[in-house]
């Protein structure tokens, strides 16, 4: 079975159970904290390691998250450990966040500019995106600065890319002249 299919099924189960127990926001917070922890290379390698036995991994996870996480989140992690699927926990967490965003109708948008944008400009882009019906009702904007685009902006969301950068326009002109 593919990793995506496994992650999707476990994430859906956790999402449904957390909704049923009215703990969706709490579990989402736990999952985001877990994702933050997986950014540490050593922690990620521990989860993926076939050498470290699941009991030891469970003890380590309880020490790290036991007092901070909701009992539902810890019970879910325990089930994953008992099933021997702990190496899939990072993917399950990513899939849970994706399913949560779909449920709450949240679109993640990345805006890249050559210089930092003002709040007013970000709000104008957010308004335009909401009006275009290309995104969900709620929008989370992540900003990035890349001087290589020279000017303008690049917007990425839902496998779409809108490139209104000066570098892109110069590349198009260069292609036309060639």
N, C-alpha and C positions, 0 to 999 in steps of 0.2 A: 504494500500500500504506500502511496506517495506521502511525503512529508506534509504537503499542503492539505491533503485529504485528512490525515490524522489530526493536524493542528486545527483544521476547520471544525471537525466533529467535537473535539474536546472543548474548543472555545465556545461553540454553540451550546454545549451542555452547561458550561459554567455560566454563560450569559442567561440562559433560560432559568437556571436554578437561582441565580442572584436576583433576577426579576421577581420570581415567585416568592422569595423571602424578603423582598423590598430592601435589598442590600446592593443594588446595582452600582450606585455611586461609590460606596465604600470599597467594593471589590475592584472597581475601575481604578481607584487610587492605589490599591495594593498592586495591581498589575502594572501600573505605571512605575511604581517604586521598584518592582521586580525588573522591569525593562531597564531602568537606570542602573541597577546592580549588574545586569548582564553586559553593560558597557565596559566593565572591568574585565580585562582579558583572562585573568586567573580564575575568576568566578565562572566565566563562560567555559573555560577549559575543564573546570571541575565538573560542570553539568554534562559536558559532552564525553568525558573520560569513561571508557569501558573498564578501566583498571580499578577505579574507586567503586566499591560496592554500594548499592542503593541504600543500605542501612546507614552507612557513614554519610552519604549525601543527605539523607533525611535528617540526621542529627545536626549536620552543619546548617541546613536550611531552617530548622527549628530554632537554632541558636541565633541566626541572623534575623529572621523574620517573625518568629513565634510570638513575641510580645507586641509587635507593631501591627501585624496583619489580623484581619477579621478571622474568626474561627472557620467560616466557610472557605476562605481562601486557603487556609492551612490544610483543611480537610481535602480540598481539591488537589493541592500539591502532594499530600500523602497518598491519594489514590493514584496519581500519576507515577509516583515512586513505586508503589506496589505493583503496578502494571509494567514496570520497566521502561517507561516512556520519558524518563527525566531528561534525556538528551533533546527531546522535542519541546521542552518548556519555553525556550526563547521564541520559537515559532508559534507556539500556542498563544503566548502573550501578545505577539504581533497581530495574530488573527483575531484575538479577543478585542483588541483596540479597534481593528478595522470593522468588526461586526457591531461594536458599540457605536462607532461613528455613523454607520449605516442606519442603525436603529434610531439614533438621535438626530438624524439628518444633518450631519456635520461634514462639510467639505474642508479638506486641508488644501490651502493654496500657498505656494511658495513664490514670493516676489523678489526678483534679483534686480538690483540697480547698481549704477556706477558709484553713487554716493548715497549716504543714509537718507531715507525719505522722511518727510514730516508726517505727523499724525493726520493732518488734513488730507494729504495726498493718499495715504493708506485708506482713509475713510472713503475717499472718492472712488478708489479702485474697488473697495468692498461693495459700495453702492452699485457700481456698474455691473459687477459680477452677479449680485443678487437680482438685478433687473434683467439680466441676460437669460435667466432660466437655465444656464449651463451648470450651475452649482446648486447644492442643497440650500435649504433655508438659512442654516447657520454656517458661518464661515470662520475658520481659524486661519489667520495669516501668519506665515513665517517669513521673515525678511532676511535677505543676504546681500552683501555688498561685494561686487566683483568689478574692479576698475577696468578689466579687459573688455567689457561691453561698451566702453567709452561714454555712452549716454543712453537715455531711454530706459526701457525695462523689459524683463522677461517674466512671464507668468506661467507657472506650471500647476496643473491640477487634473485629477482623474484621467491620467494618460493623455492629457492635452498640453500643448505648448503654444503660447502666443509670444512671439519674439518681435518686440518693437524696439530693439536695441540699434544703436548707431552702427555697431560692429557688424550686425546682421545685414543692415541695409548697404553698408560698404561692400560686404562680400557679394551681395546680389548684383551691385553695380559692376564690380570687378568681373563677375561671371558673364554679364551682358556684353561687356567690352571685349571679352576674350573670344 
